[in-house]
Amino acid sequence: MERIYNGNSEGISTKINCPQNGKKYLISSAQDPRGPWQLAIFEVLIDIPSIRLEVDLNKPYVGPISKTFKDAEMIHFKVEKMVQNSSPEAWLFTMHNW
């Protein structure tokens, strides 16, 4: 797991492997300029550290998660654990039912 953590309103990003399907995902939390914090999960297609990162923009999970950084940070870390410990079907179902 590689976490890019700014510790402020810029956001949080995590690259994480999902052992259930062997794929890598980028989890990103950032504040929408118009309001709440948003969380997005993208499948990583190409990852060459410090050179190139390509994600699948066609099938992301995107949704609002919080109005405060502190809550968004807590949810982001919870999603990290779900992605790392369960199948995509399970974590997508869980997040759609929050």
RAGIPE-V11619 format. One record per pair of residues at least 6 apart in sequence whose ideal C-beta (glycine too) atoms are under 6 Angstrom apart, sorted by the first residue. I is the first residue (numbers start at 0). J is the second residue. D is the distance in Angstrom with one decimal. If there is no record, write none. Layout:
i->I j->J d->D
i->I j->J d->D
//
This chain:
i->0 j->15 d->4.8
i->1 j->14 d->4.5
i->2 j->13 d->4.8
i->3 j->12 d->4.4
i->4 j->11 d->5.5
i->8 j->30 d->5.5
i->8 j->68 d->5.9
i->10 j->28 d->5.6
i->10 j->29 d->3.7
i->11 j->28 d->4.7
i->11 j->75 d->5.0
i->12 j->27 d->4.8
i->13 j->26 d->4.6
i->13 j->79 d->5.4
i->14 j->25 d->5.5
i->15 j->24 d->5.7
i->15 j->79 d->6.0
i->15 j->82 d->5.4
i->15 j->83 d->5.6
i->16 j->23 d->5.3
i->17 j->82 d->5.6
i->19 j->86 d->4.3
i->22 j->42 d->5.8
i->23 j->43 d->4.1
i->24 j->40 d->5.6
i->24 j->42 d->5.9
i->24 j->82 d->5.6
i->25 j->41 d->4.7
i->25 j->43 d->5.5
i->25 j->54 d->5.3
i->26 j->40 d->5.3
i->26 j->78 d->5.7
i->27 j->39 d->4.9
i->28 j->36 d->5.9
i->28 j->38 d->4.9
i->28 j->71 d->5.1
i->28 j->75 d->4.4
i->30 j->36 d->5.1
i->31 j->37 d->5.3
i->35 j->63 d->4.4
i->35 j->66 d->5.2
i->36 j->64 d->5.4
i->36 j->65 d->4.6
i->36 j->71 d->3.7
i->37 j->63 d->5.7
i->38 j->64 d->4.6
i->39 j->59 d->5.0
i->39 j->61 d->4.5
i->40 j->60 d->4.5
i->41 j->54 d->3.7
i->41 j->55 d->6.0
i->41 j->59 d->4.9
i->42 j->55 d->4.4
i->43 j->54 d->5.5
i->44 j->53 d->4.5
i->44 j->55 d->5.7
i->45 j->51 d->5.8
i->45 j->53 d->4.2
i->46 j->52 d->5.5
i->64 j->71 d->5.6
i->64 j->74 d->4.7
i->65 j->71 d->4.2
i->81 j->90 d->4.1
i->82 j->90 d->5.7
//
